[in-house]
Amino acid sequence: MMQLKLLAASLALAGSSAVWAVASEPISPIQPAKVTQPALVELGMKLYFDPRLSKSGFISCNSCHNLSMGGTDNLKTSIGHNWNEGPINAPTVLNSSLNLAQFWDGRAKDLQAQAGGPIANPGEMGSNHLLAVEVLQSIPGYVLEFKKAFGSDKVTIEEVTKAIAAFEETLVTPNARFDKWLKGDKKAITADELAGYKLFKESGCTGCHNGPAVGGNSYQKMGVVAPYNASSPAQGRVGVTGNDADRFNFKVPTLRNVELTYPYFHDGAANTLKEAVDTMARIQLGKTFTAEENAKVVAFLKTLTGDQPSFKLPQLPPSSDSTPRPEPFAKK
């Protein structure tokens, strides 16, 4: 009996030590999504993949936030309506529900507020909310699904964006090797990867890149120690707040799945993680990593890739005879 009590006490101590170890780190594990409204999520998935929300019938949410490519498009800046080249790099949609706000400048308070923006942006999906709702209202299959999710035959833009946001909230990526290490599996990462994490912490990177998303929870100036010469005209938070002190302040990007979400920075100027680590160390921390140190930090960053969203592609309901037809891109 005494041995059993000692064993139980030992296990309890080990468990509490593991919890303490996780709590003492600046990064915490990603938690799996919990779906409480499956009909709403299913509708949101279909809307996410449906290009009919765009004026051309060609661009969907997935065009710029491709779920086969880390939730982004791997382009310096995205291509929108009429082949318009956007002014800023498309951030990943993966784990975006963990952000304090949406867009690089934080102008949307949450995913629902963000979802309506690209639809009505003339340089992105090129449509407007009235037309998008008209298209969906004309499709009998969608009317049935909106009624199932919301209890009404009438489609509204608020319901559209709420459904898309509900789906996007499920796009989390748990079970990264680093999360397994945080939870006590010390064999989940290599010695070099662990050394890279220690460098990441000791150099001050976790001052901005922390929490479950390893970022996304604060705004910081791009170019603290040395100026950053951006190739994008984006000015950051100043466009939202009107406060000149917020010029070149951007939402800190998540580093989850960062090996998949190249190119990097708001202007997409860094093509590789090596380049991104070098630049950030120089302009944010005033530090120069050796080639060996850089390689170790990069190795650590690659341990942040988690389970990617996996689901069967949705079958979209067909248009009806009354559905407004798409307008093709203008010829160059």
Secondary structure, DSSP 8 states (H G I E B T S, - for coil): -HHHHHHHHHHHHHHHHHHHHHHHSSS--------S-HHHHHHHHHHHH-GGGSTTS---HHHHSBTTTTTB--SSS-B-GGG-B-SS-----TTGGGSSSBSTT--BSSHHHHHHHHHH-TTTT---HHHHHHHHHT-HHHHHHHHHHHS-S---HHHHHHHHHHHHTT------HHHHHHTT-TTSS-HHHHHHHHHHHHTTGGGTS-TTTTS-S-EEES-SSS----SS---BTHHHH--GGGBTEEE----TTGGGS-SBSTT--B-SHHHHHHHHIIIII-----HHHHHHHHHHHGGG----------------TTS---------
